[in-house]
Amino acid sequence: MKLHEYQSKQIFARYGIPIPKGRVAATSVDARNIAEELGGRVVVKSQVLVGGRGKAGGIKLAKSPEEAAALASQILSMEIKGLPVRKVLVDEAARIEKEIYLGITNDRAARKPVMMASAAGGVEIEDVAKQSPEKIVKIHIDPLLGLRDYQGRDIATGIDLPREHWRLFGQITRGLWQAYVDNDATLAEINPLVITADNRLVALDGKMVVDDNALFRHPDLGEMRDLDVEAPSEIEARKFGLSYIKLDGTIGCMVNGAGLAMTTMDIIKLYGGSPANFLDIGGGANAEKVAAALRIILSDGNVKAVLLNVFGGITRCDEVARGILAAMAEIRTQVPMVVRLVGTNYEEGRKILQNAKMITADTLADAAQKSVAVAAGQPMME
């Protein structure tokens, strides 16, 4: 889950990282009032979860409260890469002498978090990595020991940071690490961390990405979720505890178990089809949950067929069958269904589906082949 800049910076501030004075505004009047409080010269920044805000005109410098109000009104009426701007961050303007990049993410190859820094701040770190990888300093962090003081000093040395800033820079690196760990983040980034004209270190921008799987430990962070960036089907799936990811194919998949779901998607592709989604109903799914899953799949207009592949262990096949019929009665779709039920109460489940217009299969290969065929418009009789 991505956090907005203002949310990330609020978290950073709790860990001793200096940020500019500023507040969020939802109207031009609020923006003007905040600008007056800050002395008039401010930066008005759109709050949307995409990159390239500045290039799109979503970040503007205002020299007076009146100009801040006008710019806020303009920015709040924008869409940036398809996302509406609902809030702007009004920050005090800083006179920048030097820009630095500082961030932490997971290095899967090393199986450790890695802190990265570069004297080439203010631009996309990916561009720096491609064009001038030698400008990026990397320090791996032992998750049991945490970030050590000497590592912060090594980074400061590596980016040629003036020694007078080392003490505060060490505080910032420790704070960023603690924010990363405490909030179960997969990314914590300051870009840019600047040295101002009056010789201060300030985090002008901030970005955090939190592991969705850890949100049960952070209900406060869960409330910060921006639904504008999520597909309505994924929002609906979360309400029912379903793991759903929309894809670009034509065969909807409803499976119990992530591994089985991945296998189902692979075998669909093996036989020339394309999965329309990843959907794991999980173990112990009842009829209501199955019905919700089927409604979500069928809400995708690209779906030409649905493959339901259920291995009944904790999940009972008869419950799945009832859920399928409940959803069919509600939606009344003409999309063909291919069902493979194996396991607990398998025979009862198949009996329930006998009078429905379902195509059943005994094996996953058979189910995949039938799904690909009906998705292509080929008639199929049970």
Secondary structure, DSSP 8 states (H G I E B T S, - for coil): -EE-HHHHHHHHHHTT----SEEEESSHHHHHHHHHHTTS-EEEEE--SSS-TTTTT-EEEESSHHHHHHHHHHHHT-EETTEE---EEEEE---EEEEEEEEEEEETTTTEEEEEEESSTTS-HHHHHHH-GGGEEEEE--TTT---HHHHHHHHHHTT--GGGHHHHHHHHHHHHHHHHHTTEEEEEEEEEEEETTS-EEE---EEEE-GGGGGG-HHHHTT--GGGS-HHHHHHHHTT-EEEE-S-SEEEEESSHHHHHHHHHHHHHTT--BSEEEE--TT--HHHHHHHHHHHHT-TT--EEEEEEEESSS-HHHHHHHHHHHHHHH-----EEEEEEETTHHHHHHHTTTSSEEE-SSHHHHHHHHHHHHTT-----
